[in-house]
Amino acid sequence: MVSQIRIPGLGAYAATKAAPNMLFDTARVELAEDNVGVITVYPQRMRQHQRTSASPAKAIDTPERVAEKILLVAQEEPDEQFMDSSFSP
C-alpha cells in the first residue's frame, strides 16, 4: 500500500514500490491488443519472517492466500485487486 499513499520520510521506499505499478499499467496497455490481461495485486502485508512477540498482530497474507485471490479474480480481469481481511478461500 506504500505505493498508493504519501508518507513523509518514506519517499525512496515508496518509489521502489510504485515503480512496478507503472510497469504493470504500461504492460496492461501494450498487451491489450494481444488479449493478455495484467492485474496488479496489493497484499495487505506479506509474511516474510517468523513473527516475534514484539511484532504487532496485523493481517498477514501468505503467498498461497494471495495466489488463491489472484486465481479467483483472474476471470473478472480487474486492473487492480486489493486483498482484504474478509477474503477467505
N, CA, C and O of each residue as an XYZ file, in Angstrom:
356
protein
N       0.808     -1.198      0.000
C       0.000      0.000      0.000
C       0.852      1.262      0.000
O       0.354      2.346     -0.304
N       2.119      1.131      0.335
C       3.002      2.293      0.353
C       3.062      2.946     -1.022
O       3.298      4.149     -1.127
N       2.852      2.166     -2.071
C       2.902      2.725     -3.422
C       1.679      3.583     -3.737
O       1.668      4.296     -4.740
N       0.664      3.522     -2.905
C      -0.584      4.232     -3.161
C      -0.785      5.464     -2.285
O      -1.678      6.270     -2.548
N       0.041      5.619     -1.237
C      -0.148      6.740     -0.315
C       1.172      7.488     -0.132
O       2.239      6.970     -0.461
N       1.091      8.690      0.386
C       2.286      9.505      0.619
C       2.584      9.541      2.105
O       1.769     10.009      2.899
N       3.762      9.044      2.480
C       4.182      9.038      3.875
C       5.512      9.781      3.954
O       6.514      9.294      3.431
N       5.543     10.948      4.595
C       6.795     11.694      4.706
C       7.905     10.823      5.292
O       7.699     10.102      6.269
N       9.081     10.904      4.678
C      10.226     10.132      5.138
C      10.374      8.785      4.464
O      11.402      8.126      4.619
N       9.369      8.366      3.720
C       9.422      7.065      3.045
C       9.417      7.194      1.532
O       9.052      6.251      0.831
N       9.822      8.361      1.017
C       9.768      8.610     -0.420
C      10.539      7.604     -1.244
O      10.010      7.086     -2.228
N      11.784      7.309     -0.871
C      12.601      6.374     -1.647
C      12.009      4.972     -1.606
O      11.945      4.289     -2.628
N      11.578      4.547     -0.425
C      10.967      3.215     -0.292
C       9.679      3.138     -1.114
O       9.446      2.159     -1.823
N       8.847      4.178     -1.014
C       7.590      4.200     -1.766
C       7.846      4.168     -3.264
O       7.096      3.538     -4.009
N       8.907      4.849     -3.714
C       9.233      4.859     -5.142
C       9.557      3.455     -5.644
O       9.190      3.099     -6.764
N      10.242      2.658     -4.827
C      10.555      1.281     -5.251
C       9.297      0.428     -5.331
O       9.247     -0.539     -6.092
N       8.297      0.776     -4.563
C       7.032      0.043     -4.601
C       6.131      0.560     -5.717
O       5.337     -0.205     -6.264
N       6.238      1.849     -6.069
C       5.398      2.438     -7.109
C       5.888      2.081     -8.513
O       5.089      2.044     -9.449
N       7.173      1.822     -8.672
C       7.720      1.509     -9.996
C       7.029      0.300    -10.646
O       6.690      0.371    -11.827
N       6.808     -0.796     -9.925
C       6.091     -1.912    -10.566
C       4.673     -1.536    -10.988
O       4.168     -2.065    -11.978
N       4.023     -0.634    -10.254
C       2.675     -0.205    -10.649
C       2.693      0.391    -12.047
O       1.826      0.079    -12.863
N       3.669      1.245    -12.333
C       3.768      1.863    -13.654
C       4.110      0.810    -14.710
O       3.584      0.842    -15.822
N       4.989     -0.115    -14.354
C       5.342     -1.200    -15.279
C       4.096     -2.016    -15.637
O       3.872     -2.332    -16.806
N       3.291     -2.354    -14.633
C       2.080     -3.138    -14.886
C       1.045     -2.340    -15.668
O       0.373     -2.886    -16.543
N       0.910     -1.037    -15.356
C      -0.022     -0.190    -16.107
C       0.372     -0.132    -17.582
O      -0.483     -0.205    -18.465
N       1.667     -0.002    -17.839
C       2.166      0.047    -19.213
C       1.971     -1.291    -19.911
O       1.535     -1.335    -21.062
N       2.289     -2.377    -19.225
C       2.107     -3.717    -19.805
C       0.640     -3.967    -20.127
O       0.321     -4.587    -21.142
N      -0.248     -3.489    -19.269
C      -1.695     -3.664    -19.490
C      -2.101     -3.053    -20.829
O      -2.878     -3.652    -21.572
N      -1.581     -1.868    -21.140
C      -1.900     -1.184    -22.397
C      -1.213     -1.873    -23.578
O      -1.838     -2.127    -24.608
N       0.070     -2.171    -23.420
C       0.836     -2.773    -24.519
C       0.331     -4.161    -24.909
O       0.375     -4.531    -26.083
N      -0.145     -4.923    -23.937
C      -0.549     -6.306    -24.208
C      -2.038     -6.470    -24.490
O      -2.483     -7.565    -24.834
N      -2.807     -5.407    -24.351
C      -4.259     -5.495    -24.531
C      -4.640     -6.002    -25.916
O      -5.541     -6.831    -26.038
N      -3.973     -5.520    -26.961
C      -4.354     -5.959    -28.310
C      -4.011     -7.430    -28.560
O      -4.534     -8.039    -29.493
N      -3.137     -8.000    -27.728
C      -2.842     -9.430    -27.814
C      -3.734    -10.239    -26.884
O      -3.540    -11.443    -26.715
N      -4.716     -9.570    -26.282
C      -5.674    -10.201    -25.379
C      -5.001    -10.809    -24.140
O      -5.407    -11.862    -23.648
N      -3.968    -10.123    -23.652
C      -3.275    -10.532    -22.433
C      -3.652     -9.545    -21.340
O      -3.443     -8.341    -21.489
N      -4.205    -10.049    -20.244
C      -4.586     -9.195    -19.133
C      -3.483     -9.109    -18.092
O      -2.728    -10.061    -17.894
N      -3.394     -7.980    -17.439
C      -2.418     -7.752    -16.378
C      -3.174     -7.224    -15.163
O      -3.869     -6.212    -15.256
N      -3.043     -7.901    -14.031
C      -3.712     -7.500    -12.803
C      -2.646     -7.145    -11.769
O      -1.737     -7.934    -11.515
N      -2.758     -5.972    -11.181
C      -1.883     -5.572    -10.086
C      -2.571     -5.964     -8.792
O      -3.691     -5.524     -8.533
N      -1.918     -6.789     -7.968
C      -2.495     -7.248     -6.708
C      -1.744     -6.580     -5.562
O      -0.513     -6.546     -5.544
N      -2.497     -6.056     -4.617
C      -1.923     -5.389     -3.455
C      -2.222     -6.203     -2.200
O      -3.315     -6.096     -1.643
N      -1.271     -7.010     -1.748
C      -1.476     -7.731     -0.481
C      -1.510     -6.735      0.674
O      -0.991     -5.624      0.564
N      -2.125     -7.143      1.780
C      -2.122     -6.282      2.966
C      -0.717     -6.238      3.560
O      -0.136     -5.167      3.730
N      -0.202     -7.370      3.860
C       1.125     -7.496      4.441
C       1.543     -8.940      4.240
O       0.792     -9.860      4.562
N       2.741     -9.140      3.709
C       3.206    -10.494      3.443
C       4.021    -11.018      4.617
O       4.722    -10.266      5.294
N       3.913    -12.317      4.844
C       4.711    -12.965      5.881
C       6.119    -13.150      5.325
O       6.315    -13.880      4.353
N       7.093    -12.495      5.936
C       8.473    -12.610      5.480
C       9.345    -13.329      6.493
O      10.254    -14.070      6.118
N       9.079    -13.120      7.751
C       9.887    -13.715      8.804
C       8.964    -14.240      9.885
O       7.786    -13.886      9.947
N       9.518    -15.090     10.734
C       8.752    -15.589     11.869
C       8.363    -14.409     12.746
O       9.211    -13.585     13.087
N       7.108    -14.320     13.111
C       6.650    -13.215     13.938
C       7.191    -13.371     15.359
O       7.183    -14.470     15.914
N       7.654    -12.289     15.934
C       8.122    -12.307     17.313
C       7.060    -11.679     18.193
O       6.106    -11.078     17.699
N       7.226    -11.818     19.477
C       6.245    -11.240     20.391
C       6.220     -9.720     20.297
O       5.228     -9.089     20.663
N       7.324     -9.123     19.802
C       7.374     -7.671     19.655
C       6.652     -7.194     18.405
O       6.339     -6.009     18.287
N       6.381     -8.106     17.464
C       5.713     -7.732     16.223
C       4.224     -7.531     16.467
O       3.604     -8.315     17.185
N       3.650     -6.498     15.882
C       2.210     -6.288     16.054
C       1.411     -7.365     15.327
O       1.836     -7.867     14.286
N       0.280     -7.708     15.868
C      -0.581     -8.724     15.258
C      -1.464     -8.051     14.216
O      -2.582     -7.641     14.528
N      -0.980     -7.931     12.991
C      -1.735     -7.336     11.896
C      -2.089     -8.423     10.906
O      -1.544     -9.526     10.961
N      -2.999     -8.113     10.001
C      -3.373     -9.068      8.962
C      -2.149     -9.402      8.121
O      -1.421     -8.514      7.678
N      -1.937    -10.681      7.912
C      -0.793    -11.138      7.126
C      -1.316    -12.030      6.011
O      -2.092    -12.956      6.249
N      -0.878    -11.736      4.786
C      -1.259    -12.552      3.645
C      -0.118    -13.500      3.313
O       1.013    -13.071      3.085
N      -0.421    -14.777      3.290
C       0.584    -15.749      2.874
C       0.639    -15.751      1.349
O      -0.329    -15.351      0.703
N       1.753    -16.192      0.760
C       1.809    -16.292     -0.699
C       0.673    -17.151     -1.261
O       0.130    -16.849     -2.324
N       0.321    -18.207     -0.554
C      -0.760    -19.088     -1.010
C      -2.099    -18.360     -1.031
O      -2.890    -18.529     -1.960
N      -2.351    -17.550     -0.006
C      -3.607    -16.801      0.068
C      -3.693    -15.780     -1.069
O      -4.752    -15.603     -1.672
N      -2.579    -15.113     -1.356
C      -2.553    -14.145     -2.456
C      -2.776    -14.871     -3.783
O      -3.532    -14.392     -4.628
N      -2.126    -16.019     -3.973
C      -2.294    -16.790     -5.215
C      -3.749    -17.215     -5.397
O      -4.275    -17.162     -6.509
N      -4.399    -17.634     -4.319
C      -5.806    -18.030     -4.408
C      -6.686    -16.849     -4.796
O      -7.626    -17.005     -5.575
N      -6.391    -15.677     -4.263
C      -7.162    -14.466     -4.612
C      -6.953    -14.124     -6.090
O      -7.900    -13.757     -6.786
N      -5.711    -14.245     -6.563
C      -5.430    -13.970     -7.973
C      -6.225    -14.910     -8.868
O      -6.831    -14.469     -9.844
N      -6.232    -16.193     -8.549
C      -6.990    -17.160     -9.351
C      -8.477    -16.845     -9.330
O      -9.161    -16.984    -10.344
N      -8.974    -16.420     -8.176
C     -10.395    -16.110     -8.044
C     -10.805    -14.921     -8.907
O     -11.861    -14.951     -9.539
N      -9.979    -13.871     -8.939
C     -10.360    -12.664     -9.665
C      -9.877    -12.648    -11.116
O     -10.281    -11.774    -11.883
N      -9.032    -13.582    -11.502
C      -8.449    -13.563    -12.852
C      -9.517    -13.556    -13.943
O      -9.333    -12.918    -14.980
N     -10.617    -14.247    -13.727
C     -11.660    -14.287    -14.751
C     -12.381    -12.944    -14.875
O     -12.903    -12.614    -15.940
N     -12.410    -12.174    -13.789
C     -13.056    -10.863    -13.829
C     -12.164     -9.822    -14.493
O     -12.654     -8.804    -14.982
N     -10.866    -10.071    -14.512
C      -9.861     -9.208    -15.131
C      -9.923     -7.749    -14.693
O      -9.989     -6.858    -15.539
N      -9.902     -7.488    -13.374
C      -9.812     -6.092    -12.946
C      -8.396     -5.584    -13.198
O      -7.464     -6.382    -13.299
N      -8.223     -4.271    -13.300
C      -6.875     -3.714    -13.437
C      -6.093     -3.871    -12.140
O      -4.894     -4.149    -12.153
N      -6.789     -3.689    -11.021
C      -6.152     -3.785     -9.716
C      -7.025     -4.603     -8.784
O      -8.249     -4.632     -8.912
N      -6.358     -5.278     -7.830
C      -7.094     -6.058     -6.838
C      -6.431     -5.869     -5.482
O      -5.244     -6.147     -5.313
N      -7.202     -5.398     -4.529
C      -6.709     -5.242     -3.168
C      -7.131     -6.452     -2.351
O      -8.269     -6.911     -2.454
N      -6.219     -6.965     -1.544
C      -6.572     -8.035     -0.619
C      -7.341     -7.378      0.527
O      -7.099     -6.215      0.851
N      -8.254     -8.110      1.132
C      -8.935     -7.578      2.303
C      -9.107     -8.688      3.311
O      -9.035     -9.870      2.975
N      -9.332     -8.299      4.541
C      -9.392     -9.261      5.641
C     -10.599    -10.178      5.528
O     -10.625    -11.228      6.171
N     -11.604     -9.815      4.728
C     -12.803    -10.650      4.613
C     -12.616    -11.806      3.634
O     -13.452    -12.708      3.575
N     -11.508    -11.785      2.850
C     -11.285    -12.837      1.868
C     -10.841    -14.105      2.561
O      -9.854    -14.108      3.297
N     -11.575    -15.189      2.324
C     -11.144    -16.496      2.827
C     -11.473    -17.522      1.759
O     -12.642    -17.794      1.485
N     -10.426    -18.095      1.152
C     -10.640    -19.058      0.067
C     -11.289    -20.333      0.554
O     -11.534    -21.242     -0.239
